[in-house]
Structure formats: structure tokens, C-alpha cells
Amino acid sequence: MYRTDLNCDMGESFGAYQLGRDAEILAHVSSANIACGFHAGDPATMRKTVRLALQHGTAIGAHPGLPDLVGFGRRNMDITAQEAYDMVVYQIGALQAFVQAEGGKLQHVKPHGALYNMAAKQPELARGIAEAVYRVNPELILFGLSGSELVKAGQSIGLRTASEVFADRTYQQDGSLTPRRDENALITDPVQAADQVIGMVKDGKVRSLQGVEVPLVADTICIHGDGAHAVEFARIISEKLKEAGVAIVAVGQ
């Protein structure tokens, strides 16, 4: 039987945080990536999201991003590998404290937005992030784009890695995600997204916008929790994966 992890970015709100939508999504995913306060989130939101994930039995990961609340961490910043290291250590530590306080255990780390995409292509930045994860806890699993420099850096330093693919994004022929600013970057039809996901898990490839079949590894699949139809995406993709004989299991299990 095929198996994969289904993850979702969560806790990406502030102050008057409403648990409703995240709770609905948690019913369908196996891992939650929780914002750590730099691109989104705040202490109360982190605590509430951690508690909610533990109530659902969902594995928890830190979702560190660039310090850019206005841009939601999706704008590139000119940072050094040392700065990336410091940012990631700081944010993992913050979320890990909440997880420990609630009686849970942190499973993984997945960089957010521009930090994630920059590390996918920049070996030195990827190394800084991987070292941060390893120094905090070498048992943590590092999530990175399938085939990326981040995955390579994690493997080279001795971390367990999970190659990630995206349900709601289109791909370029080099295996990178289509930039959000480009036309056709997002997949808005949940059935189309589910079909893409099943192909990535079972066939190990995805068709790029250029029509080229791109090989990849789908250890974990991302659904963006801030999407307009995130709950519907999570439900339909979960259902379609199970119908196709794919078990949804957290990567740490």
C-alpha cells in the first residue's frame, strides 16, 4: 500500500484567532506546520494551535519564516546563512516550548514562504537552516521541496528529511514551484489538485506547465491553510487519496 503525509500550514493569524477552520482541516491531515511569530502568529495563537493539533492527534512542526508580517513572509530578503540559522533556531525554540508545555513532542521543521523557496536553490542558505534544525534537535525531520538544496543539506548533515510536494501549486520544468505572481501558479479546483497529488505519490512525477514530466518524491503533501477553500481541499484530497489506496500517515510514524 502507498503511504504519504498530508500537512497544512496553520496558526497564521493574530490576536482574535478563530480555531474553527483549522479544526476542520485538522480532521483530514496528519501533520500541522505552525507559524512561529515572524511571518504570522503570536504567542496566544501558537498556544491555541498547538493545543488543537494535540487534541486531534496531529503531528506538529515548526513553520519558521522571514521577519515580514506585512508581506506574510513571501517576499525575498537578502539574508546570510548565519542570519537564517539564528532566525530558525529562535523560532523552533519558541514553538517547541509551547509544544512541551502542552505535553507534546515536536516532529518536524518546515520553513515558510520565501525562506523555503530561497533555501530550495541556495546551498549556503539551505545549510544554515539545516544546521539550525540539527543543533536544536537532530531527531527533528526537515521538510523541503522535493529535489531541493534544502533536502540535500539536511541529508548531508545527518538529518532525516521529508521531500515535499504541493497539492495546490503548479510546477516548472526544473521542479520548482511556479511563482505566485505568475498566471496559473495556483490550482483552485480540488479535484484537479487531488489528481495531481495521486500522480505524484503513485507515479513519482508531475506534469509541469511546460508539459514536461518532472520526477519527484512525495513523502509529504502540502495544503495551504490560508487558501480560500482550504477545508474543501483538505477533505477532498484526503478522500481521493484513500480511495486510490494511499494511507495518510505522519512522517514520524
LOLO-406414 format. One record per residue: residue number from 1; x, y, z of N, C-alpha, C, O in turn. Coordinates in steps of 0.1 Angstrom, whole numbers, plus 2048, in hexadecimal, padded with zeros to 3 digits. Atoms other than C-alpha are relative to their C-alpha. Example, Ala and Ser with C-alpha at 12.3 -4.5 7.8 and 13.67 -1.06 7.14 Angstrom:
BEGIN
   nr  n.u  n.v  n.w  ca.u  ca.v  ca.w  c.u  c.v  c.w  o.u  o.v  o.w
    1  809  7F4  800   87B   7D3   84E  809  80C  800  813  80C  807
    2  7F7  7F5  800   889   7F5   847  7F8  80B  808  7FD  816  809
This chain:
BEGIN
   nr  n.u  n.v  n.w  ca.u  ca.v  ca.w  c.u  c.v  c.w  o.u  o.v  o.w
    1  808  7F4  800   800   800   800  809  80D  800  813  80D  807
    2  7F9  7F3  800   80C   823   7F8  7FC  808  80D  7F2  806  813
    3  803  7F8  7F4   80F   83C   815  807  80E  7FE  811  80F  7F7
    4  7FA  7F3  801   816   861   818  7FA  808  80C  7F0  804  812
    5  804  7F7  7F6   813   87D   831  7F8  80B  7FA  7FC  810  7EF
    6  807  7F4  805   7FA   899   82C  801  80B  80B  7FC  80A  816
    7  7FD  7F5  7F7   805   8BA   83C  7F9  80C  7FC  7F5  80F  7F1
    8  807  7F3  802   7F5   8DC   840  807  80B  808  80A  808  814
    9  7FB  7F5  7F8   803   8FE   84A  7F5  806  808  7EA  809  803
   10  80A  7FC  7F7   7F0   90B   868  805  80A  80A  810  80E  80B
   11  7FD  7F6  7F6   7EE   925   883  805  80D  7FA  80C  815  801
   12  7FB  7F4  807   7F4   940   86A  7F7  80C  801  7F2  812  7F7
   13  809  7F5  7FD   7DF   95A   87B  805  808  80C  810  805  810
   14  7FB  7F8  7F5   7E1   973   897  7F4  803  809  7E9  803  805
   15  80A  7FA  7F6   7CF   97E   8B7  7F3  7F8  801  7F3  7EE  807
   16  80D  806  7FF   7AB   975   8B2  7FF  7F4  7F7  7F8  7F3  7ED
   17  7FE  80C  808   7B4   953   8A4  7F4  7F7  802  7EF  7F3  80D
   18  80B  809  800   797   93D   89A  804  7F2  7FD  80B  7EF  7F3
   19  7FC  80E  801   79C   917   89E  7F8  7F8  7F6  7FC  7ED  7F1
   20  80A  807  808   77F   90D   888  806  7F9  7F3  805  7ED  7F2
   21  7FB  805  80C   790   909   866  80B  7F6  802  80C  7EC  7FB
   22  7F5  809  7FD   7B0   8FA   873  7FB  7F2  806  800  7E8  802
   23  806  80C  7FA   79B   8E1   887  7FA  7F7  7F5  7FC  7EB  7F5
   24  805  808  80B   789   8D6   867  80B  7FA  7F8  809  7EE  7F4
   25  7F5  805  808   7A9   8D2   854  807  7F5  808  80B  7EB  801
   26  7F9  80A  7F8   7B9   8BE   870  7F9  7F2  800  800  7E8  803
   27  807  80D  801   79F   8A3   86C  804  7F8  7F4  801  7EC  7F3
   28  7FD  807  80C   7AE   89B   84A  80F  7FF  7FE  813  7F8  7F4
   29  7F2  800  803   7D4   8A0   84D  807  7F8  80B  802  7F6  816
   30  7F8  808  7F6   7F0   88D   860  80B  809  806  810  804  810
   31  7F6  7F7  7FA   808   8AA   866  7FC  80E  7FF  7F6  812  7F5
   32  803  7F2  800   805   8CE   86F  80C  809  802  815  806  80A
   33  7F4  7F7  800   81F   8E9   868  7FB  80D  807  7F3  814  801
   34  806  7F5  7F8   819   905   882  80A  80C  800  815  80B  803
   35  7F8  7F3  801   825   929   87C  806  803  80E  7FF  801  818
   36  7F8  7FD  7F3   83E   935   896  802  80F  803  80A  812  80B
   37  800  7F2  7FC   838   95A   897  807  80A  7F7  806  816  7F8
   38  7F8  7F7  809   84F   968   87B  7F7  804  7F4  7F6  810  7F1
   39  808  7FD  80C   839   966   85C  7F1  801  804  7E9  808  7FD
   40  80E  801  7FC   818   960   86F  800  7FA  80E  80A  7F4  812
   41  802  806  7F3   80B   955   891  805  809  80B  80C  813  809
   42  7FB  7FA  7F3   811   961   8B5  7FF  7F6  80B  7FA  7EB  809
   43  800  80A  7F6   815   950   8D6  7F3  7F9  803  7F2  7ED  804
   44  80D  806  7FD   7F0   94B   8DD  7FC  7F7  7F5  7F6  7EC  7F7
   45  804  808  80C   7EA   93E   8BA  808  7F3  7FF  803  7E8  7FC
   46  7F8  80C  7FF   807   926   8BD  7FB  7F6  80A  7FA  7EA  807
   47  805  809  7F5   7FB   918   8DE  7F3  7F9  7FC  7F1  7ED  7FD
   48  80D  806  804   7D7   913   8D1  801  7F6  7F5  7FA  7EC  7F5
   49  7FF  809  80C   7E2   903   8B0  807  7F3  805  803  7E8  800
   50  7F9  80C  7FB   7FA   8EB   8C2  7F6  7F8  808  7F5  7EC  806
   51  809  808  7F8   7DF   8E1   8DA  7F5  7F9  7F7  7F2  7EE  7FA
   52  80A  805  809   7C6   8DC   8BE  806  7F4  7F8  7FF  7EA  7F6
   53  7FA  80B  807   7DE   8C6   8AA  802  7F4  809  800  7E9  804
   54  7FF  80B  7F7   7E5   8B1   8C8  7F3  7F9  803  7F3  7ED  804
   55  80E  806  7FE   7C0   8AC   8CE  7FC  7F7  7F5  7F5  7ED  7F7
   56  804  808  80C   7BD   89E   8AB  80A  7F5  7FD  808  7ED  7F4
   57  7F6  80A  802   7DC   888   8AE  808  803  7F4  80E  7FA  7EE
   58  7F9  7FC  80C   7ED   89C   892  80E  803  804  811  80A  80D
   59  7F2  7FD  7FE   813   89D   890  803  80F  7FE  7FC  815  7F6
   60  7FE  7F1  800   821   8C0   896  80E  803  7FB  818  7FC  7FE
   61  7F3  7FB  805   83D   8D2   883  800  80F  802  7F6  816  802
   62  7FE  7F1  7FF   84C   8F5   887  800  805  7F1  806  7FE  7E8
   63  801  7FA  80D   846   90C   869  806  80D  800  800  818  7FF
   64  7F9  7F4  7FF   861   926   86B  800  808  7F3  802  802  7E8
   65  800  7F8  80C   860   943   852  809  80C  802  80F  80E  80C
   66  7F9  7F4  800   870   964   84A  7F9  80A  809  7ED  809  80A
   67  807  7F6  7F8   869   982   861  7F9  80A  7F8  7FE  816  7F6
   68  807  7F8  80A   850   991   849  7F1  7FE  802  7EB  7F8  7F9
   69  80E  802  7FD   82D   993   858  7F7  806  7F5  7ED  801  7F1
   70  807  7F9  80B   821   9AC   83D  7FF  7F8  7F4  7F5  7F7  7ED
   71  7FF  808  80C   82C   996   821  7FD  7F1  802  7FF  7E9  7F9
   72  803  80E  7FC   822   975   833  80B  7F7  7FD  809  7EB  7FA
   73  7F4  808  802   845   969   82F  802  7FB  7F1  80A  7F2  7EF
   74  7FF  805  80E   841   965   809  808  809  7F7  809  808  7EB
   75  7F7  7F7  808   859   981   7FE  80F  7FC  804  812  7FB  80F
   76  7F2  804  7FE   87E   978   7F9  807  80B  808  804  817  807
   77  7F7  7F7  7F8   897   988   812  80E  7FB  7FE  811  7EF  7FC
   78  7F2  803  801   8BC   98A   80E  806  7FD  80D  80B  806  814
   79  7FA  804  7F3   8C8   976   82C  80B  7F6  7FE  80C  7F0  7F4
   80  7F5  80A  800   8E7   962   834  7FC  7F3  806  7F1  7F2  80C
   81  802  80D  7FA   8E9   93E   83E  7FF  801  80F  7F8  7FA  815
   82  800  7FE  7F2   8F1   949   861  7F3  806  805  7EE  802  80F
   83  80D  7FA  7FC   8D2   95F   863  7F5  7F6  7FF  7EC  7F6  807
   84  80A  80B  801   8BD   942   856  801  7F6  80B  7F6  7F2  811
   85  7FE  809  7F4   8CC   92C   871  7FA  806  80C  7F2  7FF  813
   86  805  7F9  7F4   8C4   945   88C  7F1  800  800  7EA  7FE  80A
   87  80F  7FF  801   8A0   94A   880  7FA  7F3  803  7EF  7F2  80A
   88  806  80E  7FF   899   925   87E  801  7FB  80E  7F8  7F5  813
   89  7FE  804  7F2   8A8   91D   8A0  7F6  807  809  7F0  800  811
   90  809  7F8  7F8   894   939   8B0  7F2  7FB  7FF  7EB  7F9  809
   91  80E  804  803   873   92E   8A0  7FD  7F2  804  7F2  7EF  80A
   92  802  80E  7FC   877   909   8A6  7FF  800  810  7F6  7F9  815
   93  800  800  7F1   87F   910   8CB  7F3  805  805  7EE  800  80F
   94  80D  7FB  7FB   85F   925   8CF  7F5  7F6  7FF  7EE  7F4  808
   95  80B  80A  801   848   90B   8C1  802  7F4  808  7F9  7EE  80E
   96  7FD  80C  7F8   85A   8EE   8D1  7FC  802  80F  7F8  7F8  815
   97  804  7FD  7F2   854   8FF   8F3  7F1  7FE  802  7ED  7F8  80C
   98  80F  802  7FF   82E   900   8ED  7FC  7F2  7FF  7F4  7ED  806
   99  803  80E  801   82E   8DC   8E1  803  7F8  80D  7FB  7F0  811
  100  7FC  807  7F3   841   8D0   900  7F6  804  80B  7F3  7FB  813
  101  808  7FC  7F5   82B   8E5   917  7F2  7F9  7FF  7EB  7F8  809
  102  80D  806  802   80C   8D4   908  801  7F1  801  7F7  7E9  7FE
  103  7FE  80F  7FE   81B   8B1   90D  802  7F9  7F3  801  7ED  7F2
  104  7FE  806  80D   823   8AB   8E8  80F  7FF  7FC  818  802  805
  105  7F2  801  805   842   8A5   8D3  800  806  7F2  7F8  803  7EA
  106  7FF  7FB  80D   84E   8B8   8B5  805  7F6  7F6  80F  7EF  7F9
  107  7FC  80B  80A   851   8A2   895  809  806  7F6  813  7FF  7F2
  108  7F8  7FC  80C   85F   8B8   87A  801  810  7FF  7FC  817  807
  109  7FF  7F2  803   869   8DA   86C  7FE  802  7F1  804  7FB  7E9
  110  802  7FD  80E   85D   8E9   84C  800  80F  7FE  7F8  816  803
  111  7FF  7F1  802   869   90C   841  7F4  804  7F8  7ED  7FD  7F1
  112  80C  7FA  807   84E   923   834  804  809  7F4  80E  80F  7F4
  113  800  7F5  80A   849   937   814  80D  802  7F9  813  7F9  7F4
  114  7F3  7FC  807   867   94A   806  80C  7F9  806  815  7F5  7FF
  115  7F4  807  7FA   87F   93A   81F  801  7F2  7FB  80C  7ED  7F8
  116  801  80E  806   874   917   813  805  800  7F1  80D  7F8  7EE
  117  7FD  800  80E   877   921   7EE  80F  804  7FE  815  7FF  7F5
  118  7F3  7FC  801   898   932   7F3  80A  7F5  803  814  7F2  7FC
  119  7F7  80C  7FC   8A7   914   805  7FF  7F5  7F6  808  7EC  7F6
  120  802  80A  80A   89A   8FE   7E9  80B  801  7F6  80F  7F7  7EF
  121  7F7  7FE  80B   8B4   90D   7D2  80E  805  804  817  805  7FD
  122  7F4  7FB  7FB   8CF   91C   7E8  807  7F7  80A  802  7F6  815
  123  7FA  80A  7F7   8E7   902   7F7  804  805  80D  802  7FE  818
  124  7FB  7FA  7F3   8F6   919   812  7F5  803  809  7F6  800  815
  125  80C  7FD  7F8   8D4   924   81E  7FA  7F4  805  7F6  7F2  811
  126  805  80D  7FC   8C8   901   81E  808  7F9  80B  802  7F4  814
  127  7F7  806  7F6   8E6   8F6   832  7FE  807  80E  7FE  800  818
  128  803  7F9  7F4   8DF   911   84C  7F4  7FC  807  7F3  7FA  813
  129  80D  805  7FA   8BB   906   851  802  7F2  805  7FD  7EF  810
  130  7FE  80E  7FB   8C5   8E1   853  808  7FF  80D  805  7F8  815
  131  7F8  800  7F4   8E0   8E9   86D  7F7  804  80C  7F9  7FF  817
  132  809  7FB  7F5   8C6   8FC   881  7F7  7F5  806  7F6  7F3  812
  133  808  80B  7FC   8AF   8DF   882  808  7F5  807  804  7F0  812
  134  7F8  80A  7FA   8CA   8C6   88A  805  804  80E  805  7FB  817
  135  7FA  7FB  7F3   8D9   8DB   8A6  7F5  800  80B  7F7  7FD  816
  136  80B  800  7F6   8B7   8DF   8B7  7FC  7F2  804  7FA  7EF  810
  137  803  80E  7FD   8AE   8BA   8B4  802  7F8  7F3  7FA  7F9  7EA
  138  7FD  808  80C   8BD   8A1   89B  7F6  7F6  7FC  7F7  7F0  7F2
  139  80A  80A  803   89F   88B   89D  7F4  807  7F9  7EB  800  7F4
  140  80B  7F9  807   888   8A6   88D  802  7FC  7F1  80D  7FA  7EC
  141  800  803  80E   87E   89F   869  7FF  80D  7F8  7F7  816  7FC
  142  800  7F3  807   886   8BB   850  7F8  7FE  7F3  7FB  7F5  7EB
  143  808  800  80C   86B   8C1   835  806  809  7F6  80A  814  7F9
  144  7FB  7F8  80A   877   8CE   814  7FA  7FC  7F2  7F6  7F1  7F1
  145  805  803  80E   86C   8D0   7EF  808  7F5  7FA  814  7F4  7FB
  146  7FA  80C  806   872   8AF   7DE  80B  804  7F6  809  80C  7ED
  147  7F5  7FD  809   894   8B0   7CC  808  80D  803  811  811  7FC
  148  7FB  7F3  7FD   89E   8D1   7DD  80E  7FF  808  812  7F5  80C
  149  7F3  7FF  7F8   8BF   8DD   7ED  7FD  7FE  80F  806  7FA  816
  150  803  802  7F2   8AD   8DD   80E  800  7F2  804  805  7EE  80F
  151  800  80E  7FD   8A7   8B8   80D  80E  7FA  800  812  7F2  808
  152  7F2  805  801   8CB   8B2   802  808  804  80C  810  7FC  811
  153  7F9  7FC  7F5   8D8   8C7   81E  7FD  7F9  80D  805  7F5  815
  154  805  808  7F4   8C3   8B5   838  806  7F2  800  80B  7ED  80A
  155  7FA  80E  801   8CF   893   82B  80F  800  803  814  7F7  80A
  156  7F2  7FF  7FF   8F3   89E   82A  805  802  80F  810  7FE  813
  157  7FC  7FD  7F2   8F3   8A9   84F  7FB  7F5  809  7FF  7F5  815
  158  804  80C  7F8   8E2   889   85B  7F2  801  805  7EE  7F9  80D
  159  80E  7FF  7FC   8BE   895   85F  7F7  7F6  7F8  7FB  7F3  7EC
  160  80B  807  807   8A0   880   855  7F9  80B  7F8  7F5  815  7FE
  161  807  7F6  808   88F   893   838  7F3  7FA  7FB  7F2  7EE  7FA
  162  80C  804  806   86D   892   829  7FE  809  7F3  7FD  815  7F4
  163  801  7F9  80D   86A   89B   804  7F1  804  7FE  7E8  7FC  7FF
  164  80E  7FA  800   84B   8B2   800  7FC  803  7F2  804  808  7EA
  165  806  7FC  80C   834   8B7   7E3  7F3  808  803  7EF  808  80F
  166  80B  7F7  7FE   817   8CF   7DF  7F3  7FC  7F8  7F4  7FA  7EC
  167  80D  803  806   7F2   8C8   7D9  7FB  80B  7F8  7F5  809  7ED
  168  806  7F4  805   7E8   8EB   7D0  809  809  7F8  805  815  7F5
  169  7F6  7F8  808   806   8F7   7BC  804  7F9  7F3  804  7ED  7F3
  170  7FB  806  80D   812   8F2   798  80F  800  801  815  807  809
  171  7F2  802  801   835   8E8   78F  806  805  7F3  800  806  7E9
  172  7F8  7FD  80B   850   8F4   778  808  7F4  7FC  80A  7EB  804
  173  7F9  80C  805   865   8DC   763  80D  7FD  807  812  7F2  806
  174  7F4  803  7F8   883   8E0   77A  7FC  7FB  80E  805  7F9  817
  175  804  805  7F4   86E   8D3   797  7FC  80A  80B  7F8  807  816
  176  803  7F5  7F6   869   8F5   7A8  7F1  803  7FE  7EA  7FF  7F5
  177  80E  7FC  801   847   903   7B0  7FE  80C  7F8  807  815  7F7
  178  803  7F4  807   837   91C   799  7FF  80C  809  7F7  80B  813
  179  801  7F5  7F6   83C   93E   7AA  7F1  805  801  7EA  805  7F7
  180  80D  7FC  7FE   81C   94B   7B9  7FB  80B  7F8  7EF  80D  7F5
  181  804  7F4  808   81C   96B   7A5  7FD  7FC  7F2  7F7  804  7EB
  182  803  804  80D   81A   957   785  7F2  7FA  7FE  7EC  7F5  807
  183  80D  806  804   7FB   94C   773  801  7F1  801  80B  7EB  7FE
  184  801  80F  7FF   7F0   928   77A  809  7FB  80B  80C  7EF  80B
  185  7F7  805  7F5   806   926   799  7F8  7F7  80A  7FD  7EE  810
  186  808  807  7F6   7E9   91A   7AF  7F6  7F6  7F9  7F0  7F9  7EE
  187  80A  809  804   7D2   8FC   7AA  7F4  802  809  7F5  801  815
  188  80C  7FC  7F8   7AF   906   7B5  7F5  7F5  800  7EB  7F6  808
  189  809  80B  801   79C   8E6   7AC  805  7F5  809  80F  7EF  806
  190  7FB  80A  7F7   79F   8CD   7C9  801  7F2  7F9  809  7EA  7FD
  191  7FF  80D  807   798   8AF   7B1  80D  800  7F8  814  7F5  7F8
  192  7F4  800  808   7B4   8BA   79A  80C  7FF  80A  816  7F8  806
  193  7F6  801  7F6   7CA   8BF   7B9  802  7F1  805  80D  7EC  806
  194  7FF  80E  7FB   7C2   89B   7C5  806  7F7  7F5  80E  7EF  7F9
  195  7FA  808  80B   7CA   88D   7A3  80F  802  7FF  816  7F8  7FD
  196  7F1  7FD  801   7EC   89E   7A3  807  7F9  80C  811  7F3  80A
  197  7FA  806  7F4   7F3   891   7C6  801  7F1  7FE  80B  7EB  802
  198  7FF  80F  802   7EA   86D   7BE  80B  7FC  7F6  812  7F2  7F8
  199  7F5  803  809   801   86E   7A0  80E  802  806  817  7FA  803
  200  7F3  7FE  7F9   81D   87C   7B5  804  7F5  809  80F  7F0  80A
  201  7FE  80B  7F6   819   861   7D0  802  7F3  7F9  80C  7EC  7FC
  202  800  80E  805   813   843   7BA  80A  7FF  7F4  80F  7F4  7F2
  203  7F7  801  80C   827   84C   79A  80D  807  802  816  805  7FA
  204  7F4  7F9  7FE   842   862   7A9  803  80A  7F6  80F  80C  7F3
  205  7FD  7F5  80A   83E   87E   790  7F4  809  7FF  7E9  806  804
  206  80A  7F6  802   82A   89D   788  802  807  7F2  80E  808  7EE
  207  7FF  7F9  80D   822   8AE   767  802  80F  802  7FA  815  809
  208  7FE  7F2  7FE   831   8D1   766  7F8  808  7F6  7F1  803  7ED
  209  807  7F7  809   821   8EF   755  805  800  7F2  7FE  803  7E9
  210  7FA  801  80E   839   8EA   738  7FD  7F2  7FA  802  7F0  7EF
  211  803  80D  806   82B   8C7   733  80A  7F5  802  809  7EA  7FD
  212  7F5  80A  7FD   84A   8B5   740  7FD  7F8  80D  7F9  7FE  817
  213  802  808  7F4   847   898   759  80C  801  809  817  7FE  805
  214  7F5  7FD  7F7   85C   8A1   777  800  7F5  80B  7F6  7F3  812
  215  800  80A  7F5   867   885   78F  801  806  80D  808  811  80F
  216  7FF  7FB  7F2   863   88A   7B4  7FD  7F6  80A  7F8  7EB  806
  217  803  809  7F4   85F   87A   7D6  7F5  807  808  7F7  812  80C
  218  80B  7FA  7F8   83E   87F   7E9  7FF  7FA  80E  7F6  7F3  810
  219  800  805  7F2   846   877   80D  7F4  808  808  7EE  802  810
  220  80A  7F8  7F9   82E   893   818  7FA  80A  7F6  801  80F  7ED
  221  807  7F8  80A   814   8A8   806  7FA  80C  808  7F5  80B  813
  222  805  7F4  7F9   80C   8CC   80F  7F3  805  7FB  7F1  806  7EE
  223  80D  7F8  803   7EA   8DD   810  802  80D  807  805  80D  813
  224  7FE  7F3  7FA   7EC   902   817  7F3  804  808  7E8  805  802
  225  80C  7FD  7F7   7D5   90B   835  7FA  80D  7FE  7EF  810  802
  226  805  7F2  802   7D1   92F   82A  7F8  801  7F3  7F3  80C  7EF
  227  807  800  80C   7C1   925   809  7F1  802  802  7EB  7FE  80D
  228  80E  7FD  7FF   79D   930   802  7F7  7F3  803  7ED  7F4  809
  229  808  80C  7FF   791   90C   800  808  7F5  807  808  7E9  803
  230  7F7  809  7FA   7AA   8FB   817  7F9  7F4  806  7FE  7E9  805
  231  807  80B  7FA   791   8E6   82A  7FB  7F6  7F5  7FC  7EA  7F7
  232  805  808  80A   781   8D9   80A  80C  7F8  7F9  80B  7EC  7F6
  233  7F4  807  805   7A4   8D1   7FC  805  7F5  809  807  7EA  804
  234  7FC  80A  7F7   7AE   8BE   81B  7F7  7F4  800  7FC  7E9  7FF
  235  80A  80B  800   78E   8AA   81B  801  7F7  7F3  802  7EB  7F4
  236  800  807  80D   78E   8A1   7F6  80D  7F8  7FD  80D  7ED  7F9
  237  7F3  807  803   7B3   899   7F3  802  7F4  80A  806  7EA  805
  238  7FF  80C  7F7   7B2   883   812  7F7  7F5  7FB  7FB  7E9  7FB
  239  809  80A  805   794   871   805  805  7F9  7F3  805  7EC  7F2
  240  7FB  806  80D   7A3   86C   7E2  80C  7F7  802  80E  7ED  7FB
  241  7F4  808  7FD   7C4   860   7F0  7FC  7F2  805  801  7E8  801
  242  804  80D  7FA   7B3   845   805  7F9  7F7  7F5  7FB  7EB  7F5
  243  807  807  80B   79D   83B   7E7  80A  7FA  7F7  808  7EF  7F1
  244  7F6  804  809   7BD   837   7D3  80A  7F6  807  814  7F2  801
  245  7F8  809  7F9   7CC   820   7ED  80C  806  807  816  7FF  808
  246  7F5  7F9  7FA   7E3   839   7FD  7FD  803  80F  7F3  80A  811
  247  802  7FD  7F2   7E5   83A   823  806  80D  804  811  810  7FF
  248  7FC  7F4  7FB   7E9   85B   834  806  7FF  80E  7FF  7FC  817
  249  7F9  803  7F3   803   858   850  80B  80B  802  812  80E  7F8
  250  7F6  7F6  7FD   819   872   861  80E  7FA  7FD  811  7EE  7FF
  251  7F3  805  804   83D   86F   855  808  7FA  80C  811  7F2  80A
  252  7F9  805  7F4   84A   869   879  7FB  7F2  805  801  7ED  80E
  253  806  80C  7FB   834   84A   87D  805  7F4  7F8  801  7E8  7FA
